[in-house]
Amino acid sequence: MLTIRRADERGITEIEWLKSWHTFSFGDYHDAAHMGFRTLRVINDDIIGAGGGFGTHPHRNMEIITIMLEGELTHRDSLGHAQSLRPGEVQVMSAGSGIRHSEFNASETARAHLIQTWITPRSLGITPRYEQRAFPREQRLNKIIPVASGRRDVGDNASGAIEIHQDASLSLLAIQAGKSATHMIAPGRAVWLHVARGRVTAEGETLSAGDAIGVEGVPELSIRGEMESDVLIFDLA
Protein backbone atom coordinates (compact mmCIF):
# COMPACT_ATOMS: atom_id res chain seq x y z
CA MET A 1 0.00 0.00 0.00
CA LEU A 2 1.36 3.42 -0.99
CA THR A 3 0.48 6.88 0.26
CA ILE A 4 1.89 9.71 -1.86
CA ARG A 5 2.07 13.28 -0.58
CA ARG A 6 3.25 15.88 -3.08
CA ALA A 7 5.07 19.04 -2.06
CA ASP A 8 2.53 21.36 -3.67
CA GLU A 9 -0.36 19.69 -1.79
CA ARG A 10 1.07 20.62 1.63
CA GLY A 11 -0.29 23.30 3.89
CA ILE A 12 1.69 26.51 4.20
CA THR A 13 2.28 29.24 6.74
CA GLU A 14 3.91 32.43 5.47
CA ILE A 15 4.71 35.50 7.55
CA GLU A 16 7.42 38.16 7.36
CA TRP A 17 10.28 35.97 8.62
CA LEU A 18 8.94 32.44 8.14
CA LYS A 19 7.85 30.21 5.29
CA SER A 20 6.75 26.79 6.54
CA TRP A 21 5.28 23.87 4.60
CA HIS A 22 3.22 21.33 6.57
CA THR A 23 3.05 17.71 5.37
CA PHE A 24 0.41 17.02 8.02
CA SER A 25 -2.16 19.22 9.77
CA PHE A 26 -0.43 21.80 11.95
CA GLY A 27 -1.44 25.10 13.55
CA ASP A 28 -4.01 26.91 11.44
CA TYR A 29 -3.66 24.33 8.64
CA HIS A 30 -6.12 21.49 9.13
CA ASP A 31 -6.82 18.64 6.73
CA ALA A 32 -8.67 15.65 8.19
CA ALA A 33 -7.15 13.42 5.49
CA HIS A 34 -3.60 14.32 6.57
CA MET A 35 -3.33 14.11 10.35
CA GLY A 36 -0.13 12.05 10.43
CA PHE A 37 1.14 8.58 9.57
CA ARG A 38 1.07 6.04 12.40
CA THR A 39 3.02 7.71 15.25
CA LEU A 40 4.51 10.36 12.95
CA ARG A 41 2.48 13.50 13.63
CA VAL A 42 4.34 16.49 12.13
CA ILE A 43 6.79 17.26 9.33
CA ASN A 44 7.40 20.99 8.97
CA ASP A 45 9.78 22.25 6.30
CA ASP A 46 10.83 25.66 7.63
CA ILE A 47 12.76 28.54 6.10
CA ILE A 48 13.52 31.18 8.76
CA GLY A 49 14.66 34.54 7.47
CA ALA A 50 17.66 36.43 8.86
CA GLY A 51 16.96 37.60 12.40
CA GLY A 52 13.69 35.65 12.63
CA GLY A 53 12.64 32.95 15.03
CA PHE A 54 10.21 31.50 17.52
CA GLY A 55 10.07 33.14 20.95
CA THR A 56 9.86 31.07 24.11
CA HIS A 57 6.93 28.65 23.89
CA PRO A 58 5.91 25.36 25.58
CA HIS A 59 5.72 21.74 24.41
CA ARG A 60 4.42 18.62 26.16
CA ASN A 61 4.38 14.89 25.41
CA MET A 62 6.03 14.89 22.00
CA GLU A 63 9.33 13.66 20.59
CA ILE A 64 10.59 16.63 18.56
CA ILE A 65 13.41 15.97 16.08
CA THR A 66 15.04 18.81 14.12
CA ILE A 67 17.35 18.31 11.12
CA MET A 68 19.38 21.34 10.05
CA LEU A 69 19.86 21.73 6.29
CA GLU A 70 21.21 25.26 5.87
CA GLY A 71 22.30 28.14 8.10
CA GLU A 72 22.28 28.07 11.89
CA LEU A 73 19.61 27.96 14.59
CA THR A 74 20.12 29.08 18.19
CA HIS A 75 18.23 26.99 20.75
CA ARG A 76 17.56 27.90 24.40
CA ASP A 77 15.35 25.92 26.75
CA SER A 78 14.05 25.69 30.32
CA LEU A 79 16.48 22.83 31.04
CA GLY A 80 19.37 25.27 30.73
CA HIS A 81 20.61 24.39 27.24
CA ALA A 82 21.88 27.16 24.97
CA GLN A 83 23.25 25.65 21.77
CA SER A 84 23.51 26.32 18.04
CA LEU A 85 22.28 23.78 15.50
CA ARG A 86 24.25 23.60 12.25
CA PRO A 87 23.97 21.59 9.00
CA GLY A 88 24.74 17.93 9.56
CA GLU A 89 23.46 18.08 13.15
CA VAL A 90 20.30 16.55 14.59
CA GLN A 91 18.47 17.77 17.69
CA VAL A 92 16.09 15.67 19.79
CA MET A 93 13.85 17.25 22.40
CA SER A 94 11.69 14.87 24.43
CA ALA A 95 9.12 17.35 25.72
CA GLY A 96 7.57 14.90 28.18
CA SER A 97 5.95 16.55 31.20
CA GLY A 98 6.78 19.99 29.84
CA ILE A 99 9.57 22.08 28.37
CA ARG A 100 9.85 25.68 27.15
CA HIS A 101 12.26 26.74 24.44
CA SER A 102 13.06 29.33 21.79
CA GLU A 103 14.60 28.98 18.32
CA PHE A 104 16.22 31.90 16.47
CA ASN A 105 18.23 32.54 13.35
CA ALA A 106 20.86 34.89 14.75
CA SER A 107 22.35 35.73 11.33
CA GLU A 108 21.72 39.22 10.02
CA THR A 109 22.05 38.13 6.38
CA ALA A 110 21.54 34.36 5.88
CA ARG A 111 18.37 32.30 6.04
CA ALA A 112 18.08 29.07 8.02
CA HIS A 113 16.47 25.96 6.51
CA LEU A 114 15.42 23.05 8.70
CA ILE A 115 12.97 20.19 8.92
CA GLN A 116 11.24 19.65 12.23
CA THR A 117 9.34 16.45 12.91
CA TRP A 118 7.15 15.33 15.81
CA ILE A 119 6.55 11.74 16.87
CA THR A 120 4.04 10.83 19.58
CA PRO A 121 5.74 9.15 22.59
CA ARG A 122 5.01 5.66 23.92
CA SER A 123 4.12 7.10 27.34
CA LEU A 124 3.09 10.48 28.73
CA GLY A 125 4.68 12.65 31.37
CA ILE A 126 8.28 11.47 31.03
CA THR A 127 11.14 13.64 32.30
CA PRO A 128 11.99 16.22 29.60
CA ARG A 129 15.30 15.69 27.82
CA TYR A 130 17.46 17.38 25.18
CA GLU A 131 20.28 16.00 23.05
CA GLN A 132 22.12 17.12 19.93
CA ARG A 133 24.58 15.20 17.76
CA ALA A 134 26.49 15.62 14.51
CA PHE A 135 26.05 13.14 11.65
CA PRO A 136 28.52 14.31 8.97
CA ARG A 137 27.41 14.02 5.36
CA GLU A 138 30.23 11.62 4.49
CA GLN A 139 28.91 9.24 7.15
CA ARG A 140 25.52 9.01 5.41
CA LEU A 141 26.65 9.31 1.79
CA ASN A 142 24.82 6.59 -0.16
CA LYS A 143 24.16 4.91 3.19
CA ILE A 144 21.06 4.92 5.41
CA ILE A 145 22.08 6.00 8.93
CA PRO A 146 19.71 5.97 11.95
CA VAL A 147 19.97 9.30 13.77
CA ALA A 148 17.06 9.06 16.26
CA SER A 149 15.54 5.81 17.46
CA GLY A 150 13.59 4.08 20.18
CA ARG A 151 13.77 0.68 18.49
CA ARG A 152 15.46 -1.94 20.62
CA ASP A 153 15.25 -4.79 18.10
CA VAL A 154 17.86 -3.45 15.68
CA GLY A 155 20.44 -1.79 17.93
CA ASP A 156 20.05 1.70 16.46
CA ASN A 157 21.10 3.45 19.68
CA ALA A 158 24.26 1.36 19.94
CA SER A 159 25.18 2.60 16.46
CA GLY A 160 24.98 6.25 17.50
CA ALA A 161 21.32 7.22 17.10
CA ILE A 162 19.86 9.60 19.69
CA GLU A 163 17.26 7.89 21.85
CA ILE A 164 13.56 8.74 21.49
CA HIS A 165 10.65 7.42 23.51
CA GLN A 166 8.78 5.51 20.81
CA ASP A 167 9.12 2.29 18.80
CA ALA A 168 10.19 4.32 15.78
CA SER A 169 13.32 5.53 14.07
CA LEU A 170 14.43 8.34 11.82
CA SER A 171 17.29 7.66 9.41
CA LEU A 172 19.06 10.04 7.03
CA LEU A 173 20.41 9.30 3.57
CA ALA A 174 22.56 11.56 1.39
CA ILE A 175 22.43 9.91 -2.01
CA GLN A 176 24.23 10.73 -5.25
CA ALA A 177 22.83 10.53 -8.77
CA GLY A 178 22.80 6.93 -10.02
CA LYS A 179 23.37 5.42 -6.58
CA SER A 180 20.86 3.19 -4.77
CA ALA A 181 20.11 2.27 -1.16
CA THR A 182 17.61 -0.15 0.38
CA HIS A 183 15.77 0.08 3.69
CA MET A 184 14.47 -3.24 5.01
CA ILE A 185 10.98 -3.17 6.56
CA ALA A 186 10.09 -5.67 9.30
CA PRO A 187 6.64 -7.34 9.18
CA GLY A 188 3.89 -5.11 10.49
CA ARG A 189 5.96 -1.93 10.24
CA ALA A 190 5.64 0.98 7.81
CA VAL A 191 7.98 3.58 6.35
CA TRP A 192 7.45 7.25 5.52
CA LEU A 193 10.07 8.71 3.17
CA HIS A 194 10.44 12.48 2.84
CA VAL A 195 12.71 14.16 0.30
CA ALA A 196 14.40 17.15 1.92
CA ARG A 197 16.43 18.17 -1.15
CA GLY A 198 17.00 16.83 -4.65
CA ARG A 199 15.08 14.11 -6.50
CA VAL A 200 14.88 10.33 -6.03
CA THR A 201 12.88 7.37 -7.29
CA ALA A 202 11.16 5.06 -4.79
CA GLU A 203 8.51 2.41 -5.43
CA GLY A 204 8.35 3.51 -9.07
CA GLU A 205 7.55 7.10 -8.09
CA THR A 206 9.75 10.09 -8.84
CA LEU A 207 9.91 12.25 -5.73
CA SER A 208 11.29 15.79 -5.65
CA ALA A 209 12.06 18.10 -2.74
CA GLY A 210 9.10 18.24 -0.38
CA ASP A 211 7.46 15.10 -1.80
CA ALA A 212 6.88 12.08 0.43
CA ILE A 213 5.69 8.50 0.20
CA GLY A 214 4.27 6.14 2.84
CA VAL A 215 4.88 2.42 2.34
CA GLU A 216 3.11 -0.43 4.13
CA GLY A 217 2.96 -4.19 3.60
CA VAL A 218 6.23 -4.61 1.68
CA PRO A 219 9.56 -6.07 2.92
CA GLU A 220 11.83 -3.30 1.65
CA LEU A 221 12.03 0.16 0.17
CA SER A 222 14.57 0.81 -2.58
CA ILE A 223 15.72 4.39 -3.22
CA ARG A 224 17.64 5.61 -6.26
CA GLY A 225 19.20 9.03 -6.53
CA GLU A 226 18.24 10.99 -9.65
CA MET A 227 20.44 13.88 -8.51
CA GLU A 228 22.33 14.76 -5.32
CA SER A 229 19.61 14.36 -2.68
CA ASP A 230 18.89 14.29 1.05
CA VAL A 231 16.20 11.92 2.31
CA LEU A 232 14.50 11.30 5.67
CA ILE A 233 13.26 7.76 6.37
CA PHE A 234 10.86 7.13 9.26
CA ASP A 235 10.39 3.47 10.32
CA LEU A 236 7.19 3.15 12.37
CA ALA A 237 5.40 0.40 14.29
DANORHU-V968219 format. One record per backbone hydrogen bond with DSSP energy under -0.5 kcal/mol. NH is the residue of the N-H (numbers start at 0). CO is the residue of the C=O. Records with the same first field share a line. If there is no record, write none. Layout:
# DANORHU-V968219
NH: CO / CO
This chain:
# DANORHU-V968219
2: 213
4: 211
8: 5
9: 6
10: 21
12: 19
14: 17
18: 46
19: 12
20: 44
21: 10
22: 20 / 42
24: 33
25: 28
28: 25
29: 27
33: 30
36: 39
39: 36
40: 38 / 117
41: 117
43: 115
44: 20
45: 43 / 113
46: 18
47: 45 / 111
48: 16 / 46
50: 104 / 106
51: 48
53: 102
54: 52
56: 100
58: 98
60: 95
62: 118
63: 61 / 92
64: 62 / 116
65: 90
66: 114
67: 65 / 88
68: 112
69: 112
72: 84
73: 103
74: 72 / 82
75: 101
76: 80
77: 99
79: 76
82: 74
84: 72
85: 83
86: 70
87: 67
88: 85
89: 132
90: 65
91: 130
92: 63
93: 91 / 128
94: 61 / 92
96: 125
97: 94
98: 58
100: 56
101: 75
102: 53
103: 73
104: 51
105: 103
111: 47
112: 69
113: 45
114: 66
115: 43
116: 64
117: 41
118: 62
119: 38
121: 164
128: 93
130: 91
132: 89
134: 87
138: 135
139: 135 / 136
141: 139 / 173
142: 139
144: 142 / 171
146: 169
147: 169
148: 161
149: 167
150: 167
155: 150
156: 150
158: 154 / 155
159: 156
160: 155
161: 146
163: 148
165: 163
167: 165
168: 234
169: 147
170: 232
171: 144
172: 230
173: 139
174: 172 / 228
177: 224
178: 175
180: 222
182: 220
183: 181
184: 218
185: 183
188: 185
189: 235
190: 214
191: 233
192: 212
193: 231
194: 210
195: 193 / 229
196: 229
199: 206
200: 223
201: 204
202: 221
204: 201
206: 199 / 204
208: 197
209: 194
210: 207
211: 4
212: 192
213: 2
214: 190
215: 0
216: 188
220: 182
222: 180
223: 200
224: 178
225: 198
226: 198
228: 174
229: 196
230: 172
231: 193
232: 170
233: 191
234: 168 / 232
235: 189 / 233
236: 166
